[in-house]
Amino acid sequence: MKLPELKNSERYIGLYIFDFGDHTGVGFTAQEVAELLESEKYKNGKVYKIHKAEPDGRLELKGVRSEIFQLEAGMFFYETSIETAKDDFKSLINLAVTAAPPCRAKVHLAKYSDDKFAAAIIYPAEYDDEISSWLIAGRYKTKSAAEGGIEAVQRYYKDNPEILERHQLFEKSALESRSGQELLANVKLAVQR
């Protein structure tokens, strides 16, 4: 895979490289990659996330399975009392007000039984690292057990707990994702941004 020379390579951290087979594009957002993978023409493309960038333009890449862009991941913070679970739920929402999350996410306050509750945050799986970093940076803490990942979300949907409250979080993105014709018209560009 041949990559173009990048100026200000640190600007590309967190963005994606899409290997189309006959050429490569650098600087796609996760939303753009998901749309490309959904298209018949580009469904077999290979995707790499730019993890680190050196001042000399070298990039550290992480391969990303294309299925990730079709899945949800999440984190579930379990409590035995409704009051503590409500506090966890409100803390997630308050964190989003203080510092916008890296992507859209939904937050649920769920009841499994009279002594099992959860504050859940569910988001596109490709943002797993970013959500973890966002929670750490925001010093989000709970008092009890927690679990996360793709399988945790699948189990949550299968268990189908009662959703007592729900809230939608929106990201504050510095980059506008392109879609449709605009995105497809620019796939030949080696550097997207």
Disulfide bonds with the S-S distance in Angstrom:
none
